[in-house]
Amino acid sequence: MEVAERTKSVSKVWELLKVWGPAWLVMIADVDAASVITAAESGAVYGTKLIWFLIVLIIPLYVIQEVAGRVGAVTNKGLGELIRENYSRRTAVFAAVPMALVDIISYVVEYTGAAIGFEILGIRPEISVPIIFIAHVLIVYKRKYVDAEKPLLVISILFALAFSASAFLTAKKGIEFTPFYFSSSSDFFFLLAANVGAVIMPFMLFYQASATAEKGIKAGSLWAVRLETAIGAIASEVIMVAIAIAATGIDASSLDFASPVILSGALAGVAGKSAPPVFAVGLIAASFIALIVISLGSSWGVTEALGWGRKNWFKLYLAESLPALVVPIVTLNLVNMALNLMVLQIIVLMGPAIILGLISSNKRLMGNYTLGVANKIVYWVFLALIFGTGIISMMSLL
């Protein structure tokens, strides 16, 4: 009996390892340069007062991304393809193209975030940005998804360790933890909305569904997809908490990033001389992973929506991302762009998220894996709360 149980456990672990990748990477890519800025701004302005909110966001992050993984595993198709086939090409374009347009801004943010990290380490953007682009191309060009996935998994570990170390360096200097805080100020609501936008972005829905299908994960492995999604959701928000802690006590104006020297000095002043290079490594890794995952999710989504086939994604990537190479070489001013981008993500998310909810409730497409009544209620309630947060934030700023 014990041997049979042990064999079953080993089999489960092996199955989880074979499935592991899409959900974890999309969660790690969720903590991109813009999310790092958002979490750092939260820590610089409110200290540990928003940590409770970041932890709460684990729940909607898991709920919505679990549906994306479920749809990819059951249908073995990407979200853009499903929308085009079951609604219309126009609807698919409406869901995917706004995401792609916003992702052009995301590319600028990712390149800029990585350039800032490299400049903290003493490497100029004129050198670092082309290196980032070339490294990205070498990883993804003409490779199968599973081949591109492997180096990203290694980088994701480096990324998590770097920000955990940054949080430790700040926390050991002594900070006060606040279990709960709320304010009616417009700035507070804007940061709440920015953190909501940072937790679930449109590319994540397209990426997890497409990458799950691309990897050949089947409905029978849904338990493993769910477990990976849950672990990734927890890790993603724990890292956001770590970034907020790392930025606690620094002057918020140093996050303007017009000068990485100022940011470096602010981090060193709070957490010691080891803090700036550690934070820089985390920022570079975060930006690099997100750049690849966002480009894949965006390009897959648009080419699927237009019926071009995924093989043409790289041409679209080049058209989207090449202009973004120029901006970090000209300016490193990032914070306002990043925060506004996060709020904009909420609006762009609504189209694909609504259609994803409808697809996951379609018995013809999902069979026995259709969302149950309780899951449907939870999904739509969280979606309404996310959208409502964005609306309230924008109204508070008017």
GUGU-551112 format. One record per residue: x, y, z of N, C-alpha, C in turn. Coordinates in steps of 0.05 Angstrom, whole numbers, plus 32768, in hexadecimal, padded with zeros to 4 digits. Layout:
residues N
XYZXYZXYZ;...
//
This chain:
residues 398
80117FE88000800080008000801180198000;802680198011803880308013804780347FF9;804F801E7FEC805E801F7FD2804C802C7FBD;803280237FBD801F802E7FA9801B804B7FAD;801880547FC6801480707FCC802C80817FC5;804480767FCA805D80847FC3805F80877FA5;805980717F97805A80727F79804680867F6E;802F80887F7A801A809B7F71802480B87F76;803180BC7F8D803B80D77F94805180DF7F81;806380CC7F7B807980D27F68806D80D97F4C;805980CA7F44804C80CE7F2A803F80EA7F29;803380F37F408026810D7F41803B81237F3F;805281207F4D806781347F4C807281357F2F;8076811F7F238081811E7F07806E812C7EF4;805481277EF7804081347EE6804181527EEA;8043815B7F03804481787F09805D81857EFC;807481777EFD808C81817EF1808A81837ED3;807C81707EC6807981707EA9806781887EA1;8053818E7EB1804081A47EAB804C81BF7EB1;805E81C07EC5806881D97ED0807481EB7EBA;806D82047EBB807882187EA88065822F7EA2;804F822A7E93803E82407E8A803382517EA1;802682447EB5801A82537ECA802E82617EDC;804482547EE2805982607EF2806682787EE4;806C82757ECB8079828B7EBC806782A37EB9;804D829E7EB4803B82B57EB0803882C47ECA;803982B57EE1803782C27EFB805082D27F01;806782C77EFA808182D57EFE808282EE7EEC;807A82EA7ED3807983017EC0806683167EC9;8052830E7ED9803F83227EE4804E83377EF4;8064832F7F01807483427F108089834E7EFD;807F835D7EEA809183697ED6809C83837EE0;80AA83927ECF80B583AC7ED780A083BF7EE2;808983C07ED4807483D27EDD806983CA7EF8;806683B07EFC805D83A67F16807183AB7F2C;808B83A87F2580A083AE7F39809E83CC7F41;809A83DD7F2D809783FA7F33807F83FF7F45;806983F17F3E805083F57F4D805383EC7F6A;805F83D47F6E806483CA7F8A807883DC7F99;808D83E57F8B80A083F77F97809484127F9F;8083841C7F8D807584357F94806384317FAC;8055841A7FAD804484147FC4805484147FDE;806B84077FDD807C84067FF5808884217FFC;809084307FE8809D844A7FEE8088845E7FFA;806F845D7FEF805B84707FF8804D84678012;8046844D80138036844380298044842F803B;805D842A8036806B84168047805F83FA8044;805983EE805A804D83D3805A802E83D4805B;802283EB8058800583EE805C7FF583E18046;800183DC802E7FF283CF80197FF883B18016;800783A78028800E838A80267FF583798027;7FE2838080387FCA8370803B7FBB836E8020;7FBB838480117FAD83857FF77FBC83737FE3;7FD683747FE37FE683637FD07FE183467FD6;7FDE833E7FEF7FD983227FF67FBD831A7FED;7FA9832C7FF17F8D83267FE97F8C83217FCA;7F9D832F7FBB7F9D832C7F9E7FA583117F94;7FB083007FA67FB682E47F9E7F9D82D67F95;7F8682DC7FA17F6D82CD7F9C7F6382D37F7F;7F5E82EC7F777F5582F17F5C7F6982E97F47;7F8382EB7F4E7F9882E37F3B7F9582C57F35;7F9282B57F4A7F8F82987F467F7582927F37;7F5F829E7F407F4582977F347F44829C7F16;7F4E82B37F0E7F4C82BA7EF17F6082AB7EE1;7F7982A87EEB7F8D82997EDB7F87827B7EDA;7F7A82707EEE7F7382547EEE7F60824F7ED6;7F4E82627ED17F3B825F7EBB7F4A825F7EA0;7F5F82717E9E7F6F82727E857F7D82587E80;7F89824C7E967F9782337E937F84821C7E8D;7F6C821D7E997F5882097E947F4F82087E77;7F4A82207E6C7F4182237E507F5782187E3D;7F70821F7E427F8682167E317F8981F77E31;7F8781EC7E497F8A81CF7E4C7F7381BF7E40;7F5B81C87E447F4381BA7E3B7F4081BC7E1C;7F4381D47E117F3E81D87DF57F5781D47DE4;7F6F81D57DF17F8981D47DE37F8C81E97DCE;7F7F82007DD37F8182177DC17F8782317DD1;7F9282457DC47F97825F7DD07F7D826F7DD2;7F7D82837DE37F6582937DE77F5D82A37DCE;7F7182AE7DC07F6B82BD7DA77F5D82AB7D93;7F6782927D907F5C827F7D7D7F3F82787D85;7F3B82737D9E7F20826C7DA87F0C82827DA4;7F14829B7DA87F0282B17DA47EFB82B47D87;7F0F82B17D767F0A82B47D597EF7829E7D4F;7EFC82857D587EEC826E7D4E7ECF826E7D59;7ECB82787D727EB182747D7F7EA1828E7D80;7EAD82A47D797E9F82BE7D797EA282CA7D5D;7EB782D87D597EBD82E27D3E7ED982ED7D3D;7EE382F07D257EFE82FC7D227EFF83187D2D;7EE983277D297EE883427D337EE983437D51;7EDA83317D5E7EDB83307D7B7EF783287D85;7F0483167D787F1F830E7D807F3283257D7D;7F3083347D687F41834B7D647F3C83607D79;7F2283647D807F1A83777D947F2783707DAF;7F2983567DB57F34834D7DCE7F53834E7DCE;7F5F83487DB77F7C83447DB77F8C835E7DAF;7F81836D7D9C7F9183847D927F95839A7DA8;7F8083A27DB87F8683B57DCD7F9B83AC7DE0;7F9C83927DE67FB183877DF77FCC838B7DEA;7FCE83867DD07FE883887DC17FF183A67DC2;7FDE83B87DBF7FE583D57DBF7FF083DD7DDA;7FE383D37DEF7FEC83D97E0A800783CB7E0F;800B83B47E04802483A57E08803C83B47DFB;803783C47DE7804C83D57DDC805883E77DF2;804683F27E02804F84027E19805D83F07E2D;805283D77E30805F83C47E43807C83BE7E3A;808083BB7E20809C83B67E1780AE83CD7E1F;80A483E57E1C80B583FC7E2480BB83FA7E41;80A783F47E5180AB83F17E6E80BF83DC7E75;80BD83C47E6880CF83AE7E6E80EC83B57E66;80F083BF7E4E810B83C77E45811683DC7E58;810583EF7E60810F84057E72811583FA7E8D;810483E87E98810A83DC7EB2812583CD7EB2;812983BD7E9D814383AF7E9B815A83C27E98;815683D77E88816C83EB7E85817383F97E9F;815E83FF7EAF8163840B7EC9817383F87EDB;816B83DE7EDB817A83CB7EEB819783C97EE2;819C83C87EC881B883C77EBE81C783E17EC5;81B983F87EC481C884117ECA81CF84137EE7;81BF84087EF981C684067F1581E083F67F18;81E383E27F0781FB83D17F07821283DE7EF7;820D83F57EEC822284047EDE822484007EC0;820F83F57EB4820E83F07E9781FA84027E8A;820284127E7681F284267E6981DC84197E58;81C584277E5581AF841D7E4481B784177E27;81C984287E1D81D284247E0181DE84087DFD;81E983FD7E1281F583E27E1181E083CD7E19;81D383D27E3081C183BD7E3C81A983B87E2B;819C83CC7E20818283C77E11818683B57DF9;819A83BA7DE8819E83A87DD181A5838B7DDB;81B483897DF181BA836F7DFC81A183607E04;818F836E7E11817583637E1A816583597E02;816583697DED815583627DD5816183497DC8;817B83487DC5818883317DB8818483187DC9;8187831A7DE3818383037DF5816782F87DF2;8154830A7DF1813883037DEE813382F37DD4;813E82FE7DBF813A82F17DA5814782D67DA4;815E82D37DB0816C82B97DB0815D82A47DBF;814E82AD7DD4813E82997DE4812582907DD5;811782A37DC880FD829B7DBD80FC82967D9F;810F82A07D8F810C829D7D72810F82817D69;80FB82777D5A80FA825D7D4E80FE82467D62;80F6824B7D7B80F882357D8E80DB822C7D95;80D982137D9C80BF820A7DA780BB82167DC2;80A282187DCB809C82247DE480AC82187DFB;80AD81FD7DFC80BA81EF7E1280D881F67E14;80E481FC7DFD810082037DFC8105821F7E08;80F382317E0180F5824D7E0B80EE824E7E28;80DE823B7E3280D5823C7E4D80EC82367E61;80FF82257E5A8113821C7E6C812582327E78;813182437E66814182597E728131826C7E83;811782707E7C810782837E8B810282787EA7;80FF825D7EAA80FB82527EC4811382567ED6;812B82557ECB8143825A7EDA814482777EE2;813F82897ED0813F82A67ED6812A82AD7EEB;8113829F7EEB80FE82A57EFE810782A07F1B;8118828C7F1E812382867F398135829C7F42;814682A57F31815882BC7F37814882D57F3E;813382D97F2F812282F07F34811582F07F50;810A82D87F5780FD82D67F71811182D97F88;812982CE7F85813D82D07F9A814782ED7F9D;814A82FB7F87815483167F88814183297F98;812783287F92811583397FA0811083307FBD;811283167FC28110830D7FDE812883187FEE;814083177FE2815883227FEF815583407FF3;8149834E7FE08145836B7FE3813383717FFB;811D83627FFD810B8366801481198360802E;812A834B802F813883448047814B835B804F;81598366803C816C837B8042815F8394804E;8146839A8045813883B18050812C83A9806B;811F8392806D8111838A808681258387809D;813D837E80988150837A80AE8159839580BB;815483AB80AC815A83C580B7814483CE80CB;812E83C080CA811883C680DC810283D780CF;80EB83CB80CA80D483DA80BF80BB83D280CF;80A783E480CF808E83DF80DD807983D380CA;806E83BC80D2805A83AF80C1803E83B880C9;802D83C080B6801283C980BB7FFF83B380AF;7FEF83A680C07FDE839080B67FC8839980A3;7FBD83B180A87FA783BA80967FA783D98096;7FA183E3807E7FA08401807B7F8D84078063;7F7E841C80667F6C842580507F6A84438051;7F67844F80397F64846C80377F5184728021;7F44848980237F318492800E7F3E84A57FFA;7F5884A97FFD7F6584BC7FEB7F6784B17FCF;7F6884C37FBB7F6984BB7F9F7F8484AD7F99;7F9A84B67FA67FB484A97FA27FB3848C7FAB;7FA684877FC27FA4846C7FCC7F94845A7FB9;7F7D84647FAF7F6D84547F9C7F7D844F7F82;7F8D84637F7A7F9C845F7F617FB184497F65;7FBE84487F7C7FD184337F817FC484187F84;7FAB84177F907F9C83FE7F917F9783F47F74;7F8D84067F637F8783FF7F487FA083F67F39;7FB684047F3D7FD083FD7F307FD883E17F39;7FD583DA7F527FDC83BF7F5B7FC983AA7F50;7FAF83B17F4D7F9C839E7F407FA5839A7F23;7FAC83B07F157FB583AE7EF97FCE839E7EF7;7FDF839F7F0C7FF883907F0C7FF483727F10;7FDD836B7F1D7FDA834F7F247FCE833E7F0D;7FBD834A7EFC7FB2833B7EE67FB2834C7ECD;7FC283457EB97FC583547EA07FBA83447E89;7FB183517E747FA583427E5D7FB7832D7E51;7FD183337E4E7FE3831F7E417FE383057E51;7FDD83067E6B7FDF82EE7E7C7FCA82D97E73;7FB282E37E6C7F9C82D17E647FA482C37E4A;7FAE82D37E377FB682C77E1D7FCE82B57E20;7FE182BD7E307FF982AD7E337FF482927E40;7FE582927E577FE282787E657FD182657E54;7FBC826F7E477FAC825D7E367FBD82527E1F;7FCB82637E117FDB825B7DFA7FF3824A7E01;800182517E17801982427E1F801182267E29;7FFA82247E377FF0820A7E407FE981F87E28;7FDD82047E147FD681F57DFB7FF081EE7DEC;800282017DEB801C81FE7DDC802C81E77DE8;802B81E57E02803B81D07E10802D81B57E0F;801581B47E068006819B7E037FFB81907E1D;7FF681A27E307FEA819A7E4A7FCD81937E45;7FC4817C7E507FA981727E4B7F9781777E64;7F7D81747E5F7F6A81787E757F6E81667E8D;7F79814E7E887F7E813C7E9E7F9381467EB1;7FA3815A7EA97FB781657EBB7FAE817F7EC8;7F9481857EC77F8A819E7ED27F9181A27EEF;7F92818C7EFF7F99818F7F1B7FB5819B7F1E;7FC781937F0C7FE2819D7F0D7FE381BA7F04;7FD481C17EF07FD281DD7EE67FC881EF7EFD;7FB381E57F0B7FA881F57F217FBC81F97F38;7FCA81E37F3E7FDE81E57F547FF581F87F4C;7FFE81F67F33801382087F2A800982257F2A;7FF082297F217FE582447F217FE382507F3D;7FDB823F7F517FD982487F6C7FF4824F7F78;8008823E7F73802382437F7D802E825D7F70;802982607F56803382787F48802582917F52;800B82907F577FFC82A77F61800782B07F7C;800C829C7F8E801782A37FA8803382AF7FA5;804482A27F95805F82AC7F91806082C87F85;804E82CD7F72804D82E77F65804782FD7F78;803382FA7F89802C830F7F9C803F83107FB4;804B82FA7FBB806082FB7FD08078830C7FC7;807F83097FAD809483197FA2808C83367FA1;8073833C7F9A806A83587F9B806C83637FB7;806583537FCB8068835B7FE7808683617FED;8097834F7FE480B483527FE880BE836D7FDC;80B583747FC580BD838D7FB880B383A57FC8;809A83A37FD1809083B97FE280A083BD7FFB;80A783A6800780B883A8802080D383B38019;80DF83AB800380F983B47FFB80F983D37FF7;80E383DE7FEE80E183FB7FE880D7840B8000;80CF83FD801680C6840B802D80DC841D8039;80D58436803D80E98448804980F884598036;80F78452801C81068463800880F4847B8000;810084907FF780F284A77FEE80E384A07FD4;80C984A47FD380B9849D7FBB80C384AB7FA2;80CE84C37FA580D784D27F8E80EF84C57F80;80FD84B37F8F811484A57F82810A84917F6E;80F084897F7080E584767F5D80DE84837F42;80E4849C7F3F80DF84A97F2680F0849B7F10;8107848F7F19811884807F07812584917EF1;812184AC7EF3812F84BD7EE0814D84B87EE3;815584B07EFC817184AB7F01817484927F11;817E847C7F06818384647F15819684687F2C;81A7847D7F2981B984847F3F81AA848C7F58;8194849C7F54818484A47F6B8176848C7F78;816B847B7F67815E84637F72817284517F81;8189844E7F75819E843E7F8281A584497F9D;81A884637F9E81AF84707FB78199846D7FCC;8180846F7FC38169846C7FD5816884507FE1;816C843C7FD0816C84207FDA8183841B7FED;819B84267FE681B284227FF881AE84308012;81A184488012819D8456802A818A8448803E;8178843880338165842A8044816F840E804C;817A83FF8038817F83E3803C819D83DC803A;81AE83EF803681CB83E9803481D583E78018;81EF83E5801581FC83E67FFB81F683CE7FE9;81EE83B87FF681E9839F7FE681CD83A17FD8;81BC83B37FE281A083B47FD8819E83BC7FBA;81AC83D17FB181A883DA7F9581AF83C47F81;81C683B67F8281CB83A17F6E81B8838A7F70;81B083827F88819D836C7F8A818283747F7E;8178838C7F84815F83967F78816283987F5A;817983A07F50817E83A37F33817C83887F25;818783737F31818683587F268169834F7F24;815983547F39813D834D7F39812D835C7F23;813383757F20812683867F0C812C837C7EF0;814683767EEB814E836C7ED1814083517ECA;8141833F7EDE813483257ED9811683277ED5;810983397EE580EC833D7EE280E683487EC6;80F4835B7EBE80EF83687EA480F483557E8D;810983457E8F811083327E7980FB831C7E76;80F383107E8D80DF82FB7E8B80C583067E80;80BD831E7E8A80A4832A7E8280A483317E64;80BB833B7E5B80BE83427E3F80B8832B7E2D;80C283137E3480BE82FC7E2380A182F17E26;809782F07E3E807D82E57E42806782F77E37;806A83117E3B805783257E30805783247E11;806F83227E06807183227DE8806483097DDD;806882F27DEA805C82D97DE1803E82DA7DE4;803482E37DFC801882E47E00800A82F77DED;8016830F7DE9800A83237DD7800B83197DBA;8021830F7DB1802483077D96801382EF7D8F;801382DB7DA2800182C47D9E7FE482CD7D9C;7FDC82DE7DAF7FC082E77DB07FB782F47D96;7FC883067D8B7FC083157D737FC183037D5B;7FD682F37D587FD782E17D407FC182CC7D40;7FBA82C27D587FA482AF7D5A7F8A82BD7D53;7F8682D67D5D7F6D82E57D587F6A82EB7D3A;7F8082F07D2D7F7F82F77D107F7F82DE7CFE;7F8582C77D0A7F8682AE7CFB7FA082AB7CEC;7FB582B87CF57FCF82B77CE77FDF829E7CEF;7FD882927D057FE8827C7D0F7FFF82867D20;800682767D35801B827F7D48803682817D3B;803A82747D24805582757D18805D82917D0F;804982A37D0D804F82BE7D04805282D27D1B;805382C77D34805382D97D4B806C82EB7D4C;808382E07D43809C82EF7D46809C83087D35;808F83077D1D808E831F7D0D807E83357D1B;8069832D7D29805983417D388069834B7D4F;8078833A7D5C808883427D73809C83587D6B;80A983547D5480BC83687D4A80AF83837D45;809783827D388089839A7D32808183A97D4B;807A839A7D60807283A77D79808A83B17D8A;809F83A17D8B80B383A67D9F80CB83B77D96;80D183B77D7C80E883C77D7380E683E47D7A;80CF83F27D7780CE840E7D8080D484117D9E;80CD83FD7DAE80D183FF7DCB80EF83FF7DD2;810083F67DC0811D83F57DC6812884117DC9;811C84257DBB812784407DBA8122844F7DD4;810B844B7DE08103845C7DF78117845A7E0F;811F84427E18813184417E2F814C844E7E29;815484507E10816D845D7E0A816B847B7E0C;815284857E08814D84A27E09814784AB7E25;8136849C7E34812E84A47E4F8128848C7E60;812D848F7E7A812784797E8D811084817EA0;810184957E9980EB849E7EAA80D4848A7EA8;80CF847B7EBD80BE84647EBB80A584647ECD;80A784707EE48093846B7EF9807684737EF0;8073848B7EE5805784937EDD804C84817EC7;805E847A7EB3805684697E9E804D844E7EA9;805C84437EBC805684297EC7803C84297ED6;8038843C7EE7801F843D7EF7800684417EE6;800884537ED37FF184577EC17FEC843F7EB0;800184317EA87FFE84197E987FEF84047EA8;7FF484017EC27FE783ED7ED27FC983F27ED4;7FC1840C7ED77FA584127ED87F98840D7EBC;7FA684147EA77F9C840F7E8C7F9783F17E87;7FA983E07E927FA683C37E8F7F8B83B97E98;7F8083C57EAD7F6683BC7EB77F5083BF7EA1;7F5183D67E937F3D83DC7E7F7F4083C87E67;7F5983C47E5E7F5E83B27E487F5883957E4F;7F5B838E7E697F5683737E727F39836A7E6E;7F26837D7E707F0A83767E717F0083657E59;7F07836D7E417EFE835F7E297F0683427E29;7F20833B7E2A7F28831F7E2A7F1F83107E43;7F1E831D7E5A7F16830F7E727EF883087E71;7EE883197E677ECB83137E647EC782FB7E51;7ED582FC7E3A7ED282E67E277EDD82CC7E32;7EF382CE7E417EFE82B67E4E7EEA82A97E60;7EDC82BA7E707EC782B07E817EB082A27E72;7EA982AD7E5B7E9482A17E4B7E9D82867E3F;7EB682857E357EC0826D7E2A7EC282577E3F;7ECB825E7E577ECE824A7E6C7EB3823F7E76;7E9D824D7E6F7E8282457E777E7382377E60;7E8182347E497E7582287E317E7882097E32;7E6281FC7E367E6281DF7E397E6C81D17E1F;7E6681DC7E087E6F81D07DEF7E8D81D07DED;7E9B81E57DF77EB881E77DF57EC681D97E0C;7EBA81DB7E247EC881D37E3C7EBF81B77E47;7EA881AD7E3D7E9E81937E467E9B81927E64;7EA6817D7E707EA4817A7E8D7EB5818D7E9D;7EC5819D7E8F7ED781B07E9D7ECC81CC7E9D;7EB281CF7E967EA481E97E977EA581F37EB4;7EA8820D7EB77EA782197ED27E8D82127EE0;7E8F820A7EF97E7782057F097E6A821F7F12;7E53821D7F1D7E4482357F267E5482467F39;7E60823A7F4D7E6F82487F617E8782567F54;7E9582477F437EAD82537F357EA5826A7F24;7E8E82687F167E85827E7F057E8082977F15;7E7282937F2C7E6C82AB7F3D7E8682B87F47;7E9982A87F507EB282B37F5A7EC182C17F44;7EC282B57F2C7ED082C17F157EC482DD7F0E;7EAA82DE7F0B7E9D82F77F027E9E830C7F18;7E9C83047F317E9E83177F487EB983247F48;7ECE83147F467EE9831F7F467EEE83317F2E;7EE483297F177EE7833A7F007ED983557F03;7EC283547F0F7EB3836D7F147EC2837F7F28;7ECE83727F3C7EDD83827F507EF6838E7F44;7F03837F7F327F1B838A7F257F1483A17F14;7F00839E7F037EF783B47EF27EED83CC7F02;7EDF83C77F177ED583DC7F287EEB83EC7F35;7F0183DE7F3D7F1883EC7F497F2483FF7F35;7F2683F77F1C7F3184097F077F2084217F03;7F06841D7F027EF384337EFD7EF484477F14;7EF3843D7F2D7EF4844E7F447F0E845E7F45;7F2484517F3E7F3E845E7F3E7F3E84757F2A;7F3584707F127F3584857EFE7F22849C7F05;7F0B84967F117EF884AB7F197F0484BC7F30;7F1384AF7F427F1E84BD7F597F3384D17F50;7F3F84CD7F387F5484DF7F2E7F4984F67F1E;7F2F84F57F177F22850A7F067F1D85227F17;
//
